[in-house]
Amino acid sequence: MDVDMIFKIAAIGIIVAVLNQLLIRSGREEQAMLTTLAGLIVVLSMLVTQISSLFTSIKSLFGL
Amino acid sequence: MNIISITMIGIVTAVLSLSIRRYNGEISLIIAIAGCVIIFLSVLLNLSSVFETVKSILATASVRTEYIVILLKAVGICFLTEFACDCCNDAGQRALAGNVSLAGKILVLVTAIPLYEDILNTVLSLTGGAV
């Protein structure tokens, strides 16, 4: 069971939030926005593989 | 996975999600969804033995296998719909959640329509074709 994924996502979130604050403080709003977007995409791609495994297991289990 | 670890995963995920919400709302939602997916996956693996038992019981009761397939499909659609509905509700999108719920209800109805036809045919054969 990969409970580690929750902690990974939380760590990415904290890092992205810190980077966001740092870049905003140094006056680079566009880069801050892009960093947030990149973090979101990374986390979403991690989640999508997990959701796809959930869906395949539901499909095989319930015969959908 | 036993119930203690599942409850602990739930509590830890809730705390993590709540503590990140202030800084990064999207990732907070994604943490919650990831926790849901992980708990759901770990429970589903236990469910297959239950299904085997239900199938064998219904087979001894000589219930036709098509009915069991329809039953399992309806249960699966309900699980998936509930999952998606709760995720949408978490994101604050109540309209989306309502639409997903409606879609689930309609698809369960569509899945169960052959059963209604069978019941109607049974009734017709009992009354000898006279309505």
N, CA and C atoms of all chains as a GROMACS GRO file, in nm:
protein
  585
    1MET      N    1   0.086  -0.119   0.000
    1MET     CA    2   0.000   0.000   0.000
    1MET      C    3   0.089   0.123   0.000
    2ASP      N    4   0.059   0.215  -0.088
    2ASP     CA    5   0.145   0.333  -0.100
    2ASP      C    6   0.084   0.454  -0.030
    3VAL      N    7   0.090   0.446   0.103
    3VAL     CA    8   0.045   0.562   0.182
    3VAL      C    9   0.146   0.675   0.167
    4ASP      N   10   0.269   0.638   0.126
    4ASP     CA   11   0.372   0.741   0.107
    4ASP      C   12   0.330   0.848   0.008
    5MET      N   13   0.237   0.810  -0.083
    5MET     CA   14   0.200   0.908  -0.185
    5MET      C   15   0.135   1.030  -0.122
    6ILE      N   16   0.058   1.009  -0.014
    6ILE     CA   17  -0.005   1.124   0.052
    6ILE      C   18   0.102   1.218   0.104
    7PHE      N   19   0.206   1.158   0.167
    7PHE     CA   20   0.311   1.243   0.222
    7PHE      C   21   0.390   1.311   0.112
    8LYS      N   22   0.410   1.238  -0.001
    8LYS     CA   23   0.479   1.300  -0.114
    8LYS      C   24   0.402   1.421  -0.163
    9ILE      N   25   0.271   1.404  -0.178
    9ILE     CA   26   0.189   1.515  -0.228
    9ILE      C   27   0.194   1.632  -0.131
   10ALA      N   28   0.188   1.599   0.000
   10ALA     CA   29   0.194   1.707   0.100
   10ALA      C   30   0.327   1.779   0.094
   11ALA      N   31   0.437   1.703   0.075
   11ALA     CA   32   0.569   1.766   0.067
   11ALA      C   33   0.578   1.856  -0.055
   12ILE      N   34   0.527   1.808  -0.169
   12ILE     CA   35   0.528   1.892  -0.289
   12ILE      C   36   0.447   2.019  -0.266
   13GLY      N   37   0.335   2.004  -0.198
   13GLY     CA   38   0.252   2.121  -0.170
   13GLY      C   39   0.324   2.223  -0.085
   14ILE      N   40   0.393   2.175   0.020
   14ILE     CA   41   0.464   2.269   0.108
   14ILE      C   42   0.578   2.338   0.032
   15ILE      N   43   0.654   2.259  -0.047
   15ILE     CA   44   0.765   2.317  -0.121
   15ILE      C   45   0.715   2.422  -0.220
   16VAL      N   46   0.607   2.387  -0.290
   16VAL     CA   47   0.552   2.482  -0.388
   16VAL      C   48   0.502   2.607  -0.319
   17ALA      N   49   0.440   2.591  -0.201
   17ALA     CA   50   0.390   2.709  -0.131
   17ALA      C   51   0.505   2.799  -0.088
   18VAL      N   52   0.614   2.738  -0.037
   18VAL     CA   53   0.730   2.818   0.005
   18VAL      C   54   0.792   2.890  -0.114
   19LEU      N   55   0.810   2.815  -0.226
   19LEU     CA   56   0.866   2.876  -0.347
   19LEU      C   57   0.778   2.990  -0.396
   20ASN      N   58   0.648   2.968  -0.388
   20ASN     CA   59   0.553   3.070  -0.432
   20ASN      C   60   0.570   3.198  -0.352
   21GLN      N   61   0.574   3.183  -0.218
   21GLN     CA   62   0.591   3.301  -0.133
   21GLN      C   63   0.723   3.371  -0.162
   22LEU      N   64   0.829   3.290  -0.181
   22LEU     CA   65   0.962   3.345  -0.205
   22LEU      C   66   0.963   3.426  -0.334
   23LEU      N   67   0.906   3.368  -0.440
   23LEU     CA   68   0.908   3.436  -0.570
   23LEU      C   69   0.820   3.560  -0.569
   24ILE      N   70   0.710   3.554  -0.494
   24ILE     CA   71   0.623   3.673  -0.488
   24ILE      C   72   0.694   3.785  -0.413
   25ARG      N   73   0.766   3.747  -0.303
   25ARG     CA   74   0.838   3.848  -0.226
   25ARG      C   75   0.946   3.915  -0.310
   26SER      N   76   1.010   3.836  -0.400
   26SER     CA   77   1.116   3.896  -0.481
   26SER      C   78   1.061   3.956  -0.610
   27GLY      N   79   0.928   3.970  -0.617
   27GLY     CA   80   0.869   4.045  -0.726
   27GLY      C   81   0.857   3.971  -0.858
   28ARG      N   82   0.850   3.838  -0.855
   28ARG     CA   83   0.835   3.763  -0.981
   28ARG      C   84   0.703   3.686  -0.977
   29GLU      N   85   0.596   3.763  -0.999
   29GLU     CA   86   0.464   3.701  -0.986
   29GLU      C   87   0.440   3.594  -1.092
   30GLU      N   88   0.491   3.619  -1.216
   30GLU     CA   89   0.465   3.522  -1.324
   30GLU      C   90   0.532   3.389  -1.293
   31GLN      N   91   0.657   3.397  -1.246
   31GLN     CA   92   0.727   3.271  -1.216
   31GLN      C   93   0.661   3.200  -1.097
   32ALA      N   94   0.610   3.278  -1.002
   32ALA     CA   95   0.541   3.216  -0.889
   32ALA      C   96   0.418   3.140  -0.937
   33MET      N   97   0.346   3.205  -1.029
   33MET     CA   98   0.225   3.140  -1.083
   33MET      C   99   0.263   3.013  -1.158
   34LEU      N  100   0.371   3.022  -1.237
   34LEU     CA  101   0.413   2.904  -1.314
   34LEU      C  102   0.459   2.791  -1.222
   35THR      N  103   0.526   2.826  -1.110
   35THR     CA  104   0.569   2.724  -1.014
   35THR      C  105   0.448   2.653  -0.955
   36THR      N  106   0.348   2.732  -0.918
   36THR     CA  107   0.226   2.670  -0.863
   36THR      C  108   0.163   2.576  -0.964
   37LEU      N  109   0.160   2.622  -1.090
   37LEU     CA  110   0.100   2.540  -1.196
   37LEU      C  111   0.179   2.411  -1.215
   38ALA      N  112   0.313   2.422  -1.214
   38ALA     CA  113   0.396   2.304  -1.234
   38ALA      C  114   0.375   2.203  -1.120
   39GLY      N  115   0.371   2.255  -0.996
   39GLY     CA  116   0.346   2.166  -0.882
   39GLY      C  117   0.213   2.096  -0.894
   40LEU      N  118   0.112   2.173  -0.936
   40LEU     CA  119  -0.022   2.115  -0.952
   40LEU      C  120  -0.020   2.005  -1.056
   41ILE      N  121   0.051   2.029  -1.168
   41ILE     CA  122   0.053   1.929  -1.276
   41ILE      C  123   0.124   1.803  -1.230
   42VAL      N  124   0.238   1.819  -1.158
   42VAL     CA  125   0.311   1.703  -1.110
   42VAL      C  126   0.222   1.618  -1.018
   43VAL      N  127   0.155   1.688  -0.924
   43VAL     CA  128   0.072   1.616  -0.828
   43VAL      C  129  -0.046   1.549  -0.898
   44LEU      N  130  -0.103   1.621  -0.996
   44LEU     CA  131  -0.216   1.563  -1.068
   44LEU      C  132  -0.174   1.439  -1.145
   45SER      N  133  -0.053   1.443  -1.206
   45SER     CA  134  -0.011   1.324  -1.281
   45SER      C  135   0.013   1.206  -1.188
   46MET      N  136   0.060   1.235  -1.063
   46MET     CA  137   0.073   1.126  -0.966
   46MET      C  138  -0.063   1.068  -0.931
   47LEU      N  139  -0.161   1.160  -0.916
   47LEU     CA  140  -0.294   1.114  -0.873
   47LEU      C  141  -0.365   1.038  -0.983
   48VAL      N  142  -0.340   1.081  -1.108
   48VAL     CA  143  -0.413   1.019  -1.220
   48VAL      C  144  -0.376   0.872  -1.234
   49THR      N  145  -0.248   0.837  -1.215
   49THR     CA  146  -0.210   0.696  -1.224
   49THR      C  147  -0.281   0.616  -1.114
   50GLN      N  148  -0.288   0.675  -0.995
   50GLN     CA  149  -0.355   0.605  -0.884
   50GLN      C  150  -0.503   0.584  -0.913
   51ILE      N  151  -0.567   0.690  -0.965
   51ILE     CA  152  -0.710   0.680  -0.994
   51ILE      C  153  -0.733   0.579  -1.105
   52SER      N  154  -0.639   0.575  -1.203
   52SER     CA  155  -0.659   0.478  -1.310
   52SER      C  156  -0.647   0.335  -1.258
   53SER      N  157  -0.556   0.313  -1.161
   53SER     CA  158  -0.549   0.178  -1.104
   53SER      C  159  -0.675   0.146  -1.026
   54LEU      N  160  -0.731   0.247  -0.958
   54LEU     CA  161  -0.859   0.225  -0.888
   54LEU      C  162  -0.968   0.186  -0.986
   55PHE      N  163  -0.973   0.258  -1.099
   55PHE     CA  164  -1.079   0.231  -1.196
   55PHE      C  165  -1.062   0.094  -1.260
   56THR      N  166  -0.936   0.056  -1.292
   56THR     CA  167  -0.918  -0.076  -1.352
   56THR      C  168  -0.956  -0.185  -1.252
   57SER      N  169  -0.925  -0.164  -1.124
   57SER     CA  170  -0.959  -0.268  -1.028
   57SER      C  171  -1.110  -0.275  -1.008
   58ILE      N  172  -1.178  -0.159  -1.011
   58ILE     CA  173  -1.324  -0.162  -1.000
   58ILE      C  174  -1.385  -0.230  -1.122
   59LYS      N  175  -1.328  -0.198  -1.241
   59LYS     CA  176  -1.380  -0.258  -1.364
   59LYS      C  177  -1.366  -0.409  -1.359
   60SER      N  178  -1.249  -0.459  -1.314
   60SER     CA  179  -1.231  -0.603  -1.315
   60SER      C  180  -1.315  -0.670  -1.207
   61LEU      N  181  -1.337  -0.597  -1.096
   61LEU     CA  182  -1.410  -0.657  -0.984
   61LEU      C  183  -1.560  -0.665  -1.013
   62PHE      N  184  -1.615  -0.555  -1.062
   62PHE     CA  185  -1.760  -0.549  -1.080
   62PHE      C  186  -1.802  -0.587  -1.221
   63GLY      N  187  -1.705  -0.612  -1.310
   63GLY     CA  188  -1.741  -0.650  -1.447
   63GLY      C  189  -1.808  -0.540  -1.523
   64LEU      N  190  -1.768  -0.416  -1.501
   64LEU     CA  191  -1.830  -0.303  -1.572
   64LEU      C  192  -1.782  -0.297  -1.716
   65MET      N  193  -0.561  -0.476   0.474
   65MET     CA  194  -0.537  -0.361   0.562
   65MET      C  195  -0.648  -0.355   0.668
   66ASN      N  196  -0.611  -0.346   0.794
   66ASN     CA  197  -0.716  -0.350   0.896
   66ASN      C  198  -0.775  -0.212   0.920
   67ILE      N  199  -0.877  -0.209   1.005
   67ILE     CA  200  -0.954  -0.086   1.022
   67ILE      C  201  -0.872   0.021   1.092
   68ILE      N  202  -0.778  -0.022   1.177
   68ILE     CA  203  -0.700   0.078   1.252
   68ILE      C  204  -0.614   0.160   1.157
   69SER      N  205  -0.547   0.091   1.063
   69SER     CA  206  -0.462   0.168   0.971
   69SER      C  207  -0.546   0.255   0.879
   70ILE      N  208  -0.664   0.205   0.841
   70ILE     CA  209  -0.748   0.287   0.754
   70ILE      C  210  -0.795   0.413   0.825
   71THR      N  211  -0.837   0.399   0.952
   71THR     CA  212  -0.879   0.519   1.024
   71THR      C  213  -0.762   0.615   1.044
   72MET      N  214  -0.643   0.558   1.068
   72MET     CA  215  -0.526   0.645   1.086
   72MET      C  216  -0.493   0.718   0.957
   73ILE      N  217  -0.502   0.646   0.842
   73ILE     CA  218  -0.478   0.712   0.714
   73ILE      C  219  -0.577   0.828   0.696
   74GLY      N  220  -0.702   0.802   0.731
   74GLY     CA  221  -0.804   0.907   0.717
   74GLY      C  222  -0.772   1.028   0.801
   75ILE      N  223  -0.737   1.005   0.928
   75ILE     CA  224  -0.712   1.120   1.017
   75ILE      C  225  -0.588   1.197   0.971
   76VAL      N  226  -0.480   1.123   0.937
   76VAL     CA  227  -0.357   1.190   0.896
   76VAL      C  228  -0.379   1.269   0.769
   77THR      N  229  -0.455   1.210   0.674
   77THR     CA  230  -0.483   1.281   0.550
   77THR      C  231  -0.564   1.407   0.576
   78ALA      N  232  -0.661   1.398   0.666
   78ALA     CA  233  -0.743   1.515   0.697
   78ALA      C  234  -0.658   1.626   0.757
   79VAL      N  235  -0.567   1.588   0.849
   79VAL     CA  236  -0.484   1.691   0.913
   79VAL      C  237  -0.390   1.755   0.812
   80LEU      N  238  -0.328   1.670   0.725
   80LEU     CA  239  -0.238   1.724   0.623
   80LEU      C  240  -0.312   1.818   0.529
   81SER      N  241  -0.429   1.773   0.486
   81SER     CA  242  -0.506   1.853   0.392
   81SER      C  243  -0.545   1.987   0.454
   82LEU      N  244  -0.584   1.983   0.582
   82LEU     CA  245  -0.625   2.106   0.650
   82LEU      C  246  -0.508   2.200   0.668
   83SER      N  247  -0.388   2.143   0.697
   83SER     CA  248  -0.275   2.232   0.725
   83SER      C  249  -0.220   2.292   0.596
   84ILE      N  250  -0.244   2.229   0.481
   84ILE     CA  251  -0.193   2.285   0.355
   84ILE      C  252  -0.294   2.378   0.291
   85ARG      N  253  -0.421   2.369   0.333
   85ARG     CA  254  -0.525   2.446   0.266
   85ARG      C  255  -0.496   2.597   0.267
   86ARG      N  256  -0.434   2.643   0.374
   86ARG     CA  257  -0.407   2.786   0.385
   86ARG      C  258  -0.311   2.835   0.275
   87TYR      N  259  -0.215   2.749   0.240
   87TYR     CA  260  -0.111   2.793   0.146
   87TYR      C  261  -0.143   2.752   0.003
   88ASN      N  262  -0.208   2.638  -0.013
   88ASN     CA  263  -0.223   2.583  -0.148
   88ASN      C  264  -0.352   2.503  -0.154
   89GLY      N  265  -0.458   2.570  -0.198
   89GLY     CA  266  -0.589   2.507  -0.191
   89GLY      C  267  -0.605   2.387  -0.281
   90GLU      N  268  -0.544   2.394  -0.404
   90GLU     CA  269  -0.563   2.282  -0.499
   90GLU      C  270  -0.498   2.157  -0.446
   91ILE      N  271  -0.375   2.173  -0.392
   91ILE     CA  272  -0.302   2.055  -0.346
   91ILE      C  273  -0.371   1.996  -0.223
   92SER      N  274  -0.435   2.081  -0.143
   92SER     CA  275  -0.510   2.030  -0.029
   92SER      C  276  -0.622   1.936  -0.075
   93LEU      N  277  -0.692   1.980  -0.181
   93LEU     CA  278  -0.798   1.894  -0.236
   93LEU      C  279  -0.740   1.765  -0.291
   94ILE      N  280  -0.623   1.775  -0.358
   94ILE     CA  281  -0.564   1.656  -0.418
   94ILE      C  282  -0.518   1.558  -0.311
   95ILE      N  283  -0.468   1.610  -0.198
   95ILE     CA  284  -0.430   1.520  -0.088
   95ILE      C  285  -0.553   1.442  -0.039
   96ALA      N  286  -0.664   1.515  -0.027
   96ALA     CA  287  -0.785   1.448   0.020
   96ALA      C  288  -0.828   1.339  -0.078
   97ILE      N  289  -0.822   1.371  -0.210
   97ILE     CA  290  -0.864   1.272  -0.309
   97ILE      C  291  -0.769   1.152  -0.309
   98ALA      N  292  -0.639   1.179  -0.292
   98ALA     CA  293  -0.543   1.069  -0.289
   98ALA      C  294  -0.570   0.977  -0.170
   99GLY      N  295  -0.601   1.037  -0.054
   99GLY     CA  296  -0.636   0.955   0.062
   99GLY      C  297  -0.758   0.869   0.036
  100CYS      N  298  -0.860   0.930  -0.029
  100CYS     CA  299  -0.981   0.854  -0.063
  100CYS      C  300  -0.946   0.737  -0.153
  101VAL      N  301  -0.864   0.764  -0.257
  101VAL     CA  302  -0.830   0.658  -0.354
  101VAL      C  303  -0.756   0.545  -0.284
  102ILE      N  304  -0.663   0.580  -0.196
  102ILE     CA  305  -0.582   0.476  -0.132
  102ILE      C  306  -0.668   0.390  -0.040
  103ILE      N  307  -0.756   0.455   0.038
  103ILE     CA  308  -0.842   0.377   0.127
  103ILE      C  309  -0.936   0.288   0.047
  104PHE      N  310  -0.992   0.346  -0.060
  104PHE     CA  311  -1.085   0.272  -0.146
  104PHE      C  312  -1.015   0.150  -0.206
  105LEU      N  313  -0.893   0.170  -0.260
  105LEU     CA  314  -0.819   0.060  -0.322
  105LEU      C  315  -0.792  -0.050  -0.220
  106SER      N  316  -0.751  -0.010  -0.099
  106SER     CA  317  -0.716  -0.113  -0.001
  106SER      C  318  -0.838  -0.193   0.042
  107VAL      N  319  -0.957  -0.128   0.040
  107VAL     CA  320  -1.077  -0.201   0.079
  107VAL      C  321  -1.126  -0.291  -0.034
  108LEU      N  322  -1.111  -0.242  -0.157
  108LEU     CA  323  -1.162  -0.318  -0.272
  108LEU      C  324  -1.094  -0.453  -0.283
  109LEU      N  325  -0.967  -0.460  -0.244
  109LEU     CA  326  -0.897  -0.588  -0.257
  109LEU      C  327  -0.957  -0.693  -0.164
  110ASN      N  328  -1.015  -0.647  -0.049
  110ASN     CA  329  -1.081  -0.742   0.041
  110ASN      C  330  -1.217  -0.785  -0.011
  111LEU      N  331  -1.274  -0.699  -0.099
  111LEU     CA  332  -1.413  -0.720  -0.138
  111LEU      C  333  -1.428  -0.837  -0.235
  112SER      N  334  -1.319  -0.875  -0.302
  112SER     CA  335  -1.332  -0.978  -0.405
  112SER      C  336  -1.372  -1.112  -0.344
  113SER      N  337  -1.323  -1.142  -0.223
  113SER     CA  338  -1.360  -1.268  -0.158
  113SER      C  339  -1.509  -1.267  -0.123
  114VAL      N  340  -1.561  -1.148  -0.084
  114VAL     CA  341  -1.704  -1.137  -0.055
  114VAL      C  342  -1.785  -1.168  -0.179
  115PHE      N  343  -1.738  -1.116  -0.294
  115PHE     CA  344  -1.812  -1.139  -0.417
  115PHE      C  345  -1.810  -1.286  -0.455
  116GLU      N  346  -1.695  -1.350  -0.433
  116GLU     CA  347  -1.690  -1.493  -0.462
  116GLU      C  348  -1.793  -1.569  -0.379
  117THR      N  349  -1.803  -1.533  -0.249
  117THR     CA  350  -1.900  -1.599  -0.163
  117THR      C  351  -2.042  -1.574  -0.210
  118VAL      N  352  -2.073  -1.447  -0.244
  118VAL     CA  353  -2.208  -1.415  -0.290
  118VAL      C  354  -2.241  -1.492  -0.416
  119LYS      N  355  -2.141  -1.498  -0.508
  119LYS     CA  356  -2.165  -1.571  -0.633
  119LYS      C  357  -2.192  -1.719  -0.606
  120SER      N  358  -2.116  -1.780  -0.514
  120SER     CA  359  -2.136  -1.923  -0.489
  120SER      C  360  -2.270  -1.947  -0.422
  121ILE      N  361  -2.309  -1.855  -0.329
  121ILE     CA  362  -2.439  -1.871  -0.263
  121ILE      C  363  -2.552  -1.862  -0.366
  122LEU      N  364  -2.543  -1.760  -0.454
  122LEU     CA  365  -2.649  -1.743  -0.552
  122LEU      C  366  -2.648  -1.857  -0.653
  123ALA      N  367  -2.529  -1.916  -0.677
  123ALA     CA  368  -2.523  -2.029  -0.771
  123ALA      C  369  -2.590  -2.151  -0.711
  124THR      N  370  -2.572  -2.172  -0.578
  124THR     CA  371  -2.641  -2.285  -0.516
  124THR      C  372  -2.790  -2.261  -0.511
  125ALA      N  373  -2.832  -2.135  -0.502
  125ALA     CA  374  -2.974  -2.105  -0.504
  125ALA      C  375  -3.027  -2.107  -0.646
  126SER      N  376  -2.943  -2.146  -0.741
  126SER     CA  377  -2.977  -2.156  -0.884
  126SER      C  378  -3.041  -2.029  -0.937
  127VAL      N  379  -2.980  -1.914  -0.898
  127VAL     CA  380  -3.019  -1.786  -0.959
  127VAL      C  381  -2.938  -1.771  -1.085
  128ARG      N  382  -3.000  -1.718  -1.191
  128ARG     CA  383  -2.929  -1.708  -1.319
  128ARG      C  384  -2.812  -1.610  -1.307
  129THR      N  385  -2.703  -1.644  -1.378
  129THR     CA  386  -2.580  -1.564  -1.361
  129THR      C  387  -2.596  -1.423  -1.415
  130GLU      N  388  -2.687  -1.402  -1.511
  130GLU     CA  389  -2.703  -1.266  -1.564
  130GLU      C  390  -2.749  -1.170  -1.455
  131TYR      N  391  -2.833  -1.223  -1.364
  131TYR     CA  392  -2.882  -1.137  -1.256
  131TYR      C  393  -2.769  -1.095  -1.163
  132ILE      N  394  -2.677  -1.191  -1.137
  132ILE     CA  395  -2.564  -1.158  -1.049
  132ILE      C  396  -2.476  -1.053  -1.115
  133VAL      N  397  -2.453  -1.067  -1.247
  133VAL     CA  398  -2.371  -0.969  -1.318
  133VAL      C  399  -2.434  -0.831  -1.309
  134ILE      N  400  -2.566  -0.825  -1.329
  134ILE     CA  401  -2.635  -0.696  -1.323
  134ILE      C  402  -2.625  -0.636  -1.183
  135LEU      N  403  -2.640  -0.723  -1.082
  135LEU     CA  404  -2.630  -0.676  -0.943
  135LEU      C  405  -2.493  -0.616  -0.915
  136LEU      N  406  -2.388  -0.689  -0.959
  136LEU     CA  407  -2.252  -0.642  -0.933
  136LEU      C  408  -2.226  -0.512  -1.007
  137LYS      N  409  -2.276  -0.502  -1.132
  137LYS     CA  410  -2.257  -0.379  -1.209
  137LYS      C  411  -2.322  -0.261  -1.138
  138ALA      N  412  -2.443  -0.282  -1.088
  138ALA     CA  413  -2.513  -0.174  -1.019
  138ALA      C  414  -2.436  -0.131  -0.895
  139VAL      N  415  -2.383  -0.229  -0.821
  139VAL     CA  416  -2.306  -0.193  -0.701
  139VAL      C  417  -2.181  -0.114  -0.739
  140GLY      N  418  -2.113  -0.158  -0.848
  140GLY     CA  419  -1.993  -0.087  -0.891
  140GLY      C  420  -2.023   0.055  -0.933
  141ILE      N  421  -2.132   0.073  -1.010
  141ILE     CA  422  -2.170   0.208  -1.052
  141ILE      C  423  -2.199   0.294  -0.931
  142CYS      N  424  -2.265   0.236  -0.830
  142CYS     CA  425  -2.297   0.313  -0.708
  142CYS      C  426  -2.169   0.356  -0.637
  143PHE      N  427  -2.072   0.263  -0.624
  143PHE     CA  428  -1.946   0.298  -0.557
  143PHE      C  429  -1.875   0.411  -0.629
  144LEU      N  430  -1.862   0.397  -0.763
  144LEU     CA  431  -1.789   0.497  -0.840
  144LEU      C  432  -1.858   0.633  -0.830
  145THR      N  433  -1.993   0.632  -0.842
  145THR     CA  434  -2.067   0.756  -0.838
  145THR      C  435  -2.052   0.825  -0.703
  146GLU      N  436  -2.058   0.744  -0.597
  146GLU     CA  437  -2.043   0.801  -0.463
  146GLU      C  438  -1.906   0.866  -0.446
  147PHE      N  439  -1.804   0.796  -0.498
  147PHE     CA  440  -1.667   0.848  -0.489
  147PHE      C  441  -1.655   0.982  -0.561
  148ALA      N  442  -1.700   0.986  -0.688
  148ALA     CA  443  -1.687   1.108  -0.767
  148ALA      C  444  -1.770   1.220  -0.706
  149CYS      N  445  -1.889   1.184  -0.656
  149CYS     CA  446  -1.980   1.282  -0.598
  149CYS      C  447  -1.916   1.347  -0.474
  150ASP      N  448  -1.855   1.264  -0.389
  150ASP     CA  449  -1.792   1.317  -0.269
  150ASP      C  450  -1.672   1.405  -0.304
  151CYS      N  451  -1.595   1.366  -0.408
  151CYS     CA  452  -1.480   1.448  -0.448
  151CYS      C  453  -1.528   1.584  -0.498
  152CYS      N  454  -1.636   1.584  -0.578
  152CYS     CA  455  -1.688   1.712  -0.628
  152CYS      C  456  -1.740   1.796  -0.513
  153ASN      N  457  -1.805   1.733  -0.416
  153ASN     CA  458  -1.855   1.808  -0.300
  153ASN      C  459  -1.742   1.869  -0.222
  154ASP      N  460  -1.629   1.793  -0.210
  154ASP     CA  461  -1.512   1.844  -0.140
  154ASP      C  462  -1.456   1.967  -0.208
  155ALA      N  463  -1.461   1.966  -0.343
  155ALA     CA  464  -1.410   2.080  -0.417
  155ALA      C  465  -1.505   2.197  -0.414
  156GLY      N  466  -1.622   2.178  -0.352
  156GLY     CA  467  -1.718   2.288  -0.342
  156GLY      C  468  -1.807   2.301  -0.462
  157GLN      N  469  -1.805   2.200  -0.552
  157GLN     CA  470  -1.886   2.207  -0.674
  157GLN      C  471  -2.010   2.122  -0.653
  158ARG      N  472  -2.113   2.181  -0.593
  158ARG     CA  473  -2.232   2.100  -0.562
  158ARG      C  474  -2.312   2.068  -0.686
  159ALA      N  475  -2.307   2.157  -0.787
  159ALA     CA  476  -2.383   2.130  -0.909
  159ALA      C  477  -2.324   2.010  -0.983
  160LEU      N  478  -2.191   2.007  -0.991
  160LEU     CA  479  -2.125   1.892  -1.055
  160LEU      C  480  -2.157   1.763  -0.981
  161ALA      N  481  -2.153   1.770  -0.846
  161ALA     CA  482  -2.180   1.652  -0.766
  161ALA      C  483  -2.322   1.602  -0.792
  162GLY      N  484  -2.416   1.696  -0.801
  162GLY     CA  485  -2.554   1.657  -0.826
  162GLY      C  486  -2.569   1.592  -0.962
  163ASN      N  487  -2.498   1.646  -1.062
  163ASN     CA  488  -2.509   1.588  -1.196
  163ASN      C  489  -2.447   1.450  -1.202
  164VAL      N  490  -2.332   1.431  -1.134
  164VAL     CA  491  -2.269   1.299  -1.132
  164VAL      C  492  -2.362   1.199  -1.064
  165SER      N  493  -2.425   1.244  -0.956
  165SER     CA  494  -2.518   1.156  -0.885
  165SER      C  495  -2.636   1.117  -0.974
  166LEU      N  496  -2.687   1.216  -1.048
  166LEU     CA  497  -2.798   1.188  -1.139
  166LEU      C  498  -2.757   1.090  -1.247
  167ALA      N  499  -2.634   1.109  -1.301
  167ALA     CA  500  -2.584   1.018  -1.404
  167ALA      C  501  -2.573   0.877  -1.350
  168GLY      N  502  -2.526   0.865  -1.225
  168GLY     CA  503  -2.516   0.732  -1.164
  168GLY      C  504  -2.651   0.666  -1.151
  169LYS      N  505  -2.752   0.745  -1.105
  169LYS     CA  506  -2.886   0.688  -1.090
  169LYS      C  507  -2.939   0.640  -1.225
  170ILE      N  508  -2.921   0.723  -1.329
  170ILE     CA  509  -2.975   0.687  -1.460
  170ILE      C  510  -2.903   0.563  -1.513
  171LEU      N  511  -2.770   0.555  -1.492
  171LEU     CA  512  -2.697   0.439  -1.544
  171LEU      C  513  -2.733   0.311  -1.470
  172VAL      N  514  -2.761   0.323  -1.338
  172VAL     CA  515  -2.809   0.204  -1.265
  172VAL      C  516  -2.943   0.158  -1.320
  173LEU      N  517  -3.028   0.257  -1.352
  173LEU     CA  518  -3.159   0.223  -1.410
  173LEU      C  519  -3.141   0.154  -1.544
  174VAL      N  520  -3.050   0.209  -1.628
  174VAL     CA  521  -3.026   0.148  -1.760
  174VAL      C  522  -2.972   0.007  -1.744
  175THR      N  523  -2.885  -0.013  -1.644
  175THR     CA  524  -2.829  -0.147  -1.623
  175THR      C  525  -2.937  -0.245  -1.580
  176ALA      N  526  -3.036  -0.195  -1.503
  176ALA     CA  527  -3.135  -0.286  -1.445
  176ALA      C  528  -3.254  -0.308  -1.534
  177ILE      N  529  -3.260  -0.242  -1.650
  177ILE     CA  530  -3.379  -0.254  -1.735
  177ILE      C  531  -3.406  -0.397  -1.782
  178PRO      N  532  -3.302  -0.478  -1.816
  178PRO     CA  533  -3.332  -0.618  -1.852
  178PRO      C  534  -3.407  -0.694  -1.744
  179LEU      N  535  -3.382  -0.660  -1.617
  179LEU     CA  536  -3.455  -0.726  -1.507
  179LEU      C  537  -3.603  -0.693  -1.515
  180TYR      N  538  -3.635  -0.565  -1.541
  180TYR     CA  539  -3.775  -0.526  -1.552
  180TYR      C  540  -3.842  -0.601  -1.666
  181GLU      N  541  -3.768  -0.613  -1.778
  181GLU     CA  542  -3.826  -0.686  -1.892
  181GLU      C  543  -3.855  -0.831  -1.853
  182ASP      N  544  -3.761  -0.892  -1.778
  182ASP     CA  545  -3.782  -1.031  -1.737
  182ASP      C  546  -3.906  -1.044  -1.648
  183ILE      N  547  -3.920  -0.946  -1.554
  183ILE     CA  548  -4.036  -0.950  -1.464
  183ILE      C  549  -4.165  -0.937  -1.545
  184LEU      N  550  -4.162  -0.843  -1.642
  184LEU     CA  551  -4.282  -0.824  -1.725
  184LEU      C  552  -4.315  -0.951  -1.802
  185ASN      N  553  -4.211  -1.016  -1.858
  185ASN     CA  554  -4.235  -1.139  -1.934
  185ASN      C  555  -4.291  -1.248  -1.844
  186THR      N  556  -4.238  -1.255  -1.719
  186THR     CA  557  -4.289  -1.355  -1.625
  186THR      C  558  -4.436  -1.329  -1.595
  187VAL      N  559  -4.470  -1.201  -1.571
  187VAL     CA  560  -4.609  -1.168  -1.542
  187VAL      C  561  -4.698  -1.203  -1.659
  188LEU      N  562  -4.650  -1.171  -1.782
  188LEU     CA  563  -4.730  -1.200  -1.901
  188LEU      C  564  -4.751  -1.349  -1.918
  189SER      N  565  -4.643  -1.427  -1.888
  189SER     CA  566  -4.659  -1.572  -1.906
  189SER      C  567  -4.750  -1.629  -1.799
  190LEU      N  568  -4.752  -1.568  -1.679
  190LEU     CA  569  -4.842  -1.615  -1.575
  190LEU      C  570  -4.987  -1.587  -1.609
  191THR      N  571  -5.011  -1.471  -1.669
  191THR     CA  572  -5.149  -1.437  -1.704
  191THR      C  573  -5.188  -1.494  -1.839
  192GLY      N  574  -5.098  -1.568  -1.900
  192GLY     CA  575  -5.131  -1.631  -2.026
  192GLY      C  576  -5.139  -1.533  -2.142
  193GLY      N  577  -5.065  -1.425  -2.132
  193GLY     CA  578  -5.060  -1.328  -2.243
  193GLY      C  579  -5.174  -1.228  -2.238
  194ALA      N  580  -5.274  -1.251  -2.152
  194ALA     CA  581  -5.384  -1.156  -2.145
  194ALA      C  582  -5.349  -1.046  -2.045
  195VAL      N  583  -5.366  -0.922  -2.088
  195VAL     CA  584  -5.336  -0.810  -1.998
  195VAL      C  585  -5.461  -0.769  -1.924
   0.00000   0.00000   0.00000
